[in-house]
Amino acid sequence: MRRGRRGGTVSRRSWLTAYLFLAPGLLLFAAFRLYPLLDGLRLSFTNARLGRPAQAFVGLANYERLLDDTRFHTSLYNTVFYTVASTLPILAIPLLLAVALNRGTMRTVLRGAFFFPFTLSVVTVGLTWLWLLDPVVGPFNYYLRALGGPARSWLADPTTAMWVIIVTTVWWVTGYYLVIYLAGLQDIPRDLYESAALDGAGAIRSFWAITLPLLRPVLLFVFVTHMIGSFQIFGQVFVLTQGGPGDATRTVVQHLYETAFQNFFHFGSASAMAWVLFAIILVFSVLQFRLLRGHTEY
Amino acid sequence: MSERHAGVSRRKFIAGAAATSGAAWLAGGARRVAAQAKPTITYWNGLTGADGKVMDELIDQFTRETGIKIEQQRIPWADLYAKLQVSVPAGEGPDLALIHTVEVPHFASDGVLEVIDEGTLGNKGFRAADYLPATWQGGTYESKRYSIALDVPQHVLYLNVKVMKEAGLVGPDGRPKVPGSRDELIAMAKQMAKGDSFGVAIGTVGPGRYTWGFHNLLWQNGANVFTPDLKRSALADPAAIEVAEFWGNLFGPLKIAPPANASCRDAFIAGKLGMWIAGSWNFTGLRDAKVEFTAAPVPRLFKQPVVWSMPHQFTFPKPRAADAAKRDAAWTHIRWMTDHVADWTLKAGQVSASRKAHSDPRIAADPVLRVLMSQGANWQVGQPSPRWVAAENLTRPVIESVYIAQKPARAAMEDLARQINALPV
């Protein structure tokens, strides 16, 4: 091994240099990510309340309370329902649009049009849909009535409220995933399609035999990020339904938020909820990676 | 005038000029010292609507008149309360805050608010006799005072002249009829409800989960969230269940009220709602929207004509270290606002908590403000329990599930009472 002038190995000096460059980022990561994460874990074993300096260690009491908290169970069920029900449309609709917009005229304009909703904040999206779907003065019901359709309070009906939130979310994020799929599609060599065409494969056959397998890493990324985001859903629900009607659209993060910031500022209980959610997301993410892991060679 | 007297010697001129300059310098210095001595105070409130602009104007006027500057932070109410809960123990709270009456007990029990002693209160000219009992008592918790009421946001019945005229519900003078009882209200509402138009609504947005309206009905029926000793929830008592049953009939069986998530304000403005029990803070907006309406006292739908109210309260969050000058400046502002509350009432539409302004002829000339003041004897506020706000948060989804007939009233109220009883004390 070659030695430097001061006697240290080159590799040691390289490591040192690398860590020095990484230090600012690592410090920020430690201060704003790692420390809150670990402190949240500590809080979950205490009776901490926001604004009260005194905290007592309560062991697993906050986690045990979650076992009896029926609203937490409802929130968990709603979150899982939302995640499962929204996954297929979130995976499929942007993919189909990406394939359609990969080539052809007007594609740039259409890409922009589909991406536009994603530039809006979740509050803007929520308020817009809230107005569109207002049961009395909203245009959606107005035109439905005009067409003789079944006007109803979509967000005040427990059977439709969560589906409306899913539709709203799909409309909002489609453009984002569309861009990611398009980037993946650009990476697939054209000659594969040409060879397939020479062998007589049509568009559908090429899609199943070439596009889909070679998009596997992109699909995995979309799948994992969507799942993680879905488990953390809050903004759309908060603006559109506030968890209602009743608790029909109440999600874990909303329950957590209310526990932490509205009902007595119980940071101990809220931290326990956050760690349960973290564990669930971790398990799902690991499972997804194991299921979809694979090599893609062009 | 003689020449001798007309002339001024050089010595006298210099002495005079020096004296004048000295006096001017001293006066200027005194002014500078006085100006420097006026502290700047921080003031947090949740007046994020049109009333915030009115408050800005009044604060500007206050600063011009007193030299005291106010750094105001307007934060949505829910965020304001979370921020107070965090910042005050850290010694970063404001010098003055405006909060709702029901927030006083939990902030007081958490040690976020400073106690106001009766001596100081009296010295600053605040007396119980100047206030109606509900507003004065709202500032106390466990026999200690923590706040002083500014104004009284409250419920009122708005009547849409156009909608009621079309339904034939106007008197010979062309003014809308006012329901005198629950049966009358239902009968009148049925006459107006058809398609996407509704007869009656309680609440501004999302009537299904409008706890303030639900509380109003509870109080009218002699019920409440907690028992008088505040130890357990009274929401499973028969009087509360009766109210919940009425709540559950409004949208479903009777079909007289809008859906649970409707914007009643928009429906009223659009001429799709006849009678609207809602907050007094809406009336200036209705005037701006040029809606033809009249106001009437909240009708007695149960045993007593109670009117829900929620006074805004001035309060002193505990500072890191006492600052007499800032505290005195904050008191000056409270006194000034109380003395100028008639302007606040006229511009922001909020009736003053202090009775003195009620006799102001400008206020008495306004028909809506007249109605609001006439309700004074019936004002009621939430119970002084630190668990009140948490109980209210639990109430919201439960009454919504009753409103949309997802849960029967009795089962829902019993479940709600259980949840409230499980809240930590």
Interface residues (C-beta under 8 A of the other chain):
Chain A: L50 G51 R52 P53 D134 P135 V136 V137 N141 R145 A151 S153 L155 A156 D157 P158 T241 Q242 G243 G244 P245 G246 D247 A248 R250 E258 F261 Q262 N263 F264 F265
Chain B: A78 A82 Q85 V86 V88 P89 H106 D110 V112 G195 D196 F198 G206 G208 R209 P258 P259 A260 N261 A262 S263 D266 A267 A270 K272 L273 V389 A390 N393 L394 R396 P397 V398 E400 S401 Y403 I404 Q406 K407 L423 P424
